[in-house]
Amino acid sequence: MLHHNACSVFERVGNYWYLLPEYNQCRKAIWDAVNPHTGKKRIDEVFPHEIRENTLQQEMKLVFKNGSTWQLMGSDNYDALVGSPPVGLTFSEYALSNPSSWGFLRPILLENGGWAIFNSTPRGKNHFKNLMGLAERSPDWFSERLTVDKTGVFTHEQLLNELEELQSEHGDEYGKAIWLQEYYVSFEAAIPGAIWGAQTTKVSFDGRLGDFPAVGHRPVFTVWDIGRSDMTSIWFYQMVEGRIRIIDYHEDSFKEIEDYCDVLREKAYDYGLHWLPHDAKPLKLGMGGKTILQQFIDQNVGDFVLVPNIGREDGIQAARKTFPLCDFDRSVEKGFEHLKNYKRTYDEVKKVFSLTPVHDEHSHASDAFRYLSLTWQQSKIAYPELTDQEKLFAGNVTNIKFGEIRKEHFRKKRNERAGFV
């Protein structure tokens, strides 16, 4: 892609940007990077000094003799880019980039007839997966998946060694998931640094993300993470034969409490408890000073209670123990992807993952799932499962005893013999 940029700057005079996920990555990854095979700086190999008019070290910008410019940028600061007129954009490692950057810049290219290129290693089913799917369907795009079998960069023995080391470090399932992601362009793999990577991978491998719809005559519990300036996430689950059946998921942003309660009404489940974050009791959000908890109670859509105030790390551990008990209906796949992408950042200096999870679009569904792991046992106690006899009785929609059903059956048969309709 760098060589494509080098050709493009002379095919059409204009500004060309090469965007990495974060601006602070640009100098190390591209500007100062040395090709280990040649010992030369990559930008010197791609953009020889003979074709340059000027090299601006501070700005990481090249000015060419025909008037074109090429510059390294960070997609994390896309607001500062809007208004400039690039004619060519390269998004490197787009799966790790802020997808809003492309949304803000694409009208500029549409207006001036420019182009954009995206490269990345998969990081789950996120915005890069969606863009890849579009490119594979559309005749207006070019797309290509280059696995190690196609590139031939590594030998078979090297790949097997990599698999063995990853499995030794991360466990068999998670290690293989990372291996498939990095070398075989797998969008199904877990995310490096994923907090629940091994658990979500096992859910998929075990077939526990599939057809697990709601079961009648059983209460549906909800658990919430409430966003005040961003996303609100809601999980819907039932207790079915001692297992946690997750039957529904909803997320939305910038809505009022009444709107979310309307969602509950529209779904029309037979609700048990609604679990709200522990800080819903003291916090106030409009409505004349009423707390969030009180506003929900006033909506008359069920019993709202608070999640115990337990630290994040304890909640993360509780969630790890909860995953093996869960079955996820395929309708909640969007929420499940959030759980897969809940991650910590890697500290390049200390060579460890951060203690604090990344706060991004995946945080809210993951926080709500943490709350689920802290409350499902209390839901089970508050609404115990029916005995076999109670289940049989509850399964009769007329709610009458067997003897009465028998009498009604014989009454209908007598009427049929007598010619009555």
Buried (B, 14 or more C-beta within 10 A) or exposed (E): EBEEBBEBBEEBEBBBBBBBBBBEBBBEBBBEEEEEEEEEBBBBBBBEEEBBEEBEEEEBBBBBEEEBBBBBBBBBEBEEBEEEEBBBBBBBBBBBBBBEBBEBBEEBBEEEEBBBBBBBBBBBBBBBBEBBEEBEEEEEEEEEEEEBEEEEEBEEEEBEEBBEEBBEEBBEBBBBBBBBBBBBBBBBBBBBBBBBBBBBBBBBEEEBBEEBEBEEEBBBBBBBBBBEEEBBBBBBBBBBEEBBBBBBBBBEEEEEBEEBBBBBEEBEBEBBBBBBBBBBEEEEBEBEEBBBBBBBBBBEBBEBBBBEEBEEEEBBBBBBEBBEBBBBBEBBEEBBBBBBBBBBEEEEEEEEBEEEBBEBBBBBBBBBBBBBBBBBEBBBEBBEBBEEEEEEBEEEEEEEEEEEEEEEEEEEEEEEEEEEE
